[in-house]
Amino acid sequence: MSDLYVAAGGGGDPLGTLIAARTLTAEPGPAASAASAADLPLIATYAWERPEITAVAGPLGEHHFTGLARGAGGAPAFTSGTRARRPAGSTLPGLARDLPARLLLLDPAAGLAALAGRIGAMAGAAGGRIRIVDIGGDILTHGDEPGLCSPFGDALTLAACHLTGIPTTVHVAGPGLDGEIDEATLLARIPGHRRPLTPGPAAASAAARALAWHPSEASALWAAAVHGARGTVRTAHHTVELTDASPGLYHLPLEEAVAHNPVARALIEERPATLEEAAGLSHRLTGIHGLAPERARTPGQEPPVGGAASLDRDDAVKTLHEAAAGAGHVTFRYAARVLGLAWTDIPVLRELLGGDTPLLRLR
């Protein structure tokens, strides 16, 4: 018997969800490499990627991939041999290779009821409860926060898990680290927030191999906070503060999370038949359409001739210091963007700058 972990928003959430799973099961990090596949955490996730990763807007479905296997409840499962069909792109095959976890695909294309049925089948096959993990905490949105930018996927997850009828707990990791809702506001929405679980370094290190190349920022921030990083961090779109509350893994019952989230409540009440109708409902309530293509941001400068390997280290560090405007750390996604690089250049950039931690420390 094992719990089903649901990475609430897709993207880089499976990395943080693995850290949460390790924390909740108190598994030691090094032992995972020797564990059998059946012992690895079961993580269900959307393939909802950034525009720099995929040319397909919205969540990817099973037909966007080749080489999927079958996992719990007959769900599509990622392996190291899975590939995205162009023009789609996805980091999930790489995560299947580098995360000690079993990754299952959540495809919401057929609508809310079908998504709930799929999650219920996964959890039923695993034999445990459902644990939703959200990195940053925008799953507790009231729909009107000024920094809110991606409420739809989280609301869809809450509503679908509610419809399964299976006991479910919501876990918020690193409140405020996604830059959408501030830390103080989120902590006020979590009963008993003064008693969070705190992952150990071994739990955070379980995601280190994937964090070395993945452009995730919220999961990288959480891992860095667990390892002791504090202070101001410049990310691709925000400036974030790492505080003593940042390493925490906070929990609340599903119904309390739904009570905060107006889109989730409306989804449960109205039961839209299609994904497009559900996204329209989100737009009506928050002004944010969950399926509208995210506009790719313009890089900070022209790509260097020869890529990251041609950069001068001292010049790159000076440029980042100036761009970060006093921040003590930057994410590697931000560093790549400022230097005119692609996210795929992150491993070479790490080697150039000597970065072996989730964030690049500037001072």
N, C-alpha and C positions, 0 to 999 in steps of 0.2 A: 504494500500500500504506500502510495506517495501522493503528495499534494501536487496540484497543477498550478504553476506560476504563470500569470498572464502579464506580459510586458505591455503596460497600458497604451502607450502611444506609438509603438514601433520605432523606427530609426535606430538610435543607439541604446534604447531602453533595455534590450536583452543583456547588455554588459552589466548595468546596474542591477538588473533582476537576478543575475547569477550571484552577485555579491550579497544581495538580500537573502537569496536561497541558502547560501552558505552560512549566513548569520543565523537564520531561523532554524537550521538543522544542526548548527554547531559542528559542521564538517571541517576537519583540518585541511588546509590547502594542499600540501604535498601529496596526501593520500589519494586525491582525486585522480591523478594521472594513472594510478594502478587500479582504480575502481572499474567494475564492469559497466557496460552501457546502461544496464537496468538500474544501476545505483546513481546515475547522474541526474541532476535536477531536470524536470520536464518543464520547458518554457514555451508557451504559445505566444506568437508575436505577429503583428502585421508586417508586411513588407512595404512600409510607407517611408520612402526615401527622399532625401533632399534633391533639388533639381540638378546639382552638380554631379550627382550619382546616377540619376536616371532621367531619360527624356520623356518618361510616361508619368503624367500627373496622377495623383491619388494612389490608393493602395494597389499593389500588384497582386494578381491572382495566380492560381495554379497554372493557368495556361501561359503565364509569362516565364515559366521555368522549364528546364529539362533536368532529368536526373533526380527528381524527387523520389524519396522512398515513402513507405507507409508507416505511420507511427500510431500512438495511442488513439483508439477510437476510429481508426482508419484515416486519420488526418494526414495531409501531406507533410513529410518530414525532410528537413534539409540535411544534406551530407556534404562532405568536402568535394564530391563530384557533381553537385548541383550547379547549374549555370543559368543565368538570366538570358532570355531571348532578346536580342536587340530589336528595337531601341531601348528596351528596359534595361536597367542596371540595378544591382543590389549588393549590399555588403553581407547579406545573410549566409551565402555559401562560405565566405571567409570566416564568419563567426562560427559556423558549424565546424570548421576545421580547427579553430583556435580557442574556442570556449569549451571547457569540460561540462557540457550540458547537451540535452536533446532538444533541438529546436523544431517546433511545429508551426506551420503556416496558418494564420487566421486570415480568411478571405471574406470580407464583408459584402462582396458584390451582389449576393443574392438577397440581401436585406437583413433586417434585425432578427427575425425569427429563425432564419437559417443559421445566422452566426451564433445565436444562443444554442441552437441544436448541436452545432459543431463543438462549442465549448463544453456543453453538457456531456457529449459523447467522450471527449478527451478526459474530462474529470472522472466520469464514470468508469472508464477503462483503467485509470490510474488508481482509483479507489479511495482518494482522499478529498480534502476540501479544496476550494479555489482560493488562491492568494494573488490579488492584483497588486502589482508594484508600479508606482509612478515615481519617476525621478524628477524632483523639483516641486511637485505638488499642485500643478494647475488642474489636476483632477478634482480639486475642491473649489473650483471657480464658482463665483456667483454670476458670472457672465458679463460683468461691467467693469472689471479691473482695467486700468489704462494700458498695462503692458501685455494684456492677453492677446495671443496670436494663434493658438492651435487647440481649441477646446473640443473639437468634434470627435477625434479618435478616442479620447479618454471617456467622453460621455457615452459613446457607442459601447465601449467596453463595460462600463458600469451597468448600462441598461441590459445588455446581453447576459451578463453574469446574474443579474437580478432575475431574469426570465428563466434561468436554468433551475431555480429553486434549490440549488446546492449551497450549503453554508460557505460564505465568502467573507474574507477579511481584506480590507484595503490597507496597503502599506505605502507611506510617503517617505521617500529617501531624500535626504538633503533638501529641506524646505527652502524654496526660493532660488535654487541653483540653476533653474532653467530660465531665470530672468523674467518670468511672466507675472508672478505674484510675489510680493515681498515676504521675507521670512516672518516678520512679526505678525502680519495678517494671517498667514497660514498657521502659525503656532496657536493663534487664538481660536482657530477652527478645529483643533485636534484635542479632544479631551485627554487629560493626563499626559500632556506633551512633555512634562518635566521628567518622565520616566521612559525615554526611548531605549531601544536596543542600540548598541554601538558595535559595528563590525570590528573584528580584529584585523591586523595587517594581513594575515593569511587569507582571510575572506576577500579582501580587496585585491591581493596579489593573484587571485584565481583568474582575474580578467586582464592581467598585465600583458600577456602575449597579444591579445586582440587590441588593447588600448595603444599598443606601440604603433599601430597603423590606422586605426579607425578614427574618423573625424568627429566622433561623439564628443560633445562638450559637457553636458550635464552629468553623464556617468563618469567622465574624467575628473570633473570637479569634485564629485562625491568621493571617488577613490583617493584623490589628493587630500581631501579633508580627513579621511580615515587615517591616512599616513601622517597627518599632523600639519598640513599646510594651513595657514591662516592669512588673512589680509585681502587686499583688493586684487581681483583678477579681471583682465580684459578678455572678453570673448568676441566672437564674430559680430554679435549684435548688441551686446550689453556689457555693463560693468557690474561684477558680482562680488559680494563680500563673503569670504569664508570666515565663519565664526565658530564658537564652541558648540553651537547647535547644529552646524552643518554635517558632522559625521552621523547624526542620529537617523535611525530607522523607526518611524512612528507608525502606529496602527490605529485603525478605527473600524467599527462594523460597517458592512456594506450599506446598510440603510441610512446611517449617518452621513456617509459620503454622498449618497443619492440625494439626501435632504439638502445638501449644499448646492448641488449641481442642477440648474434649471433645465438644461438640455437633456440630461439623463432622465429627469422626471417626465418631461414631455415625450421623450421617446417611449418610455414605459406606458404612458397613458394613451398615446396616439397610435403606437405600433405601425410606423410607416412601412409600406410593403417593399419599397426599393431603397437602395443606398442613396440615390439622388433625392428622394423625398426626405430622407433622414437628414441629409446635408442641408436641404432647404429649410428644414425646421431649425437647425442650428443657426443658419443665417438669420432667420426671423427673430430669434431670441438674443443673439449676440452681435449681429452685424458681420460675422465671420463665416464665410462659406467653406466648409471643410474640404470640398473637392476642387476648389479653385486652385489653379497652378500657382505655386509659390514663385515669386519673381527672384531669379538668380541675382545675387549682389555683384556689383562690379569689383574686381580685385583691386588691391591698393595700388599696384603699379604694374608695369609691363613685365611679363615673364622674362627672367634672365636667359640670355642665350646659353644653351647647354644645360638648363634646368638647375635644380638645387645643388648639384655637384660642382657647378661653376661659381657659386657664391663665395665671397670672402667672409669668413666667420666674423671678424671684427666689424666689418661694414654691416652685416646682417644684424648683429647684436645692437649696434648703434641705431639702426633704423627702427628696430623693435622698441628700444628704450624711448625714442622720440614719439613713436606712434602710440605707445601705451600710456603716455602722459602721467607717469608717476605710479602706475600699478606695479605691484610687486611680482605678479605672475601674469603670463598670457597662456591661452590654450594653443595647442599646436595647429589647430584649424585656423585660429586668428593669425598666428605667425605666418603660416603658408599664404594666407590671403594678402597680408600686408606686403609680403615679399614677391607677390605676383605668381605664386606657385599653385598647383592643383593639390587637392587633398591626397591624391596618390603619391605626392612627393613627401608626405609626412615622415616616412621612415628614413629617407636620405637627410631630411632636415634635422631629425633627431640626432643622427650620427654626426652631422656637421656641428651642431650646437652642444653636443654632449648631453642631451636630455634623456635620462633613463627613468624619469618619473612621469606621472600623468600630465603635469603642467610644466611649462618652462619658467624657471625662476629667474627674474631679472635683477633682483637685489635681495 
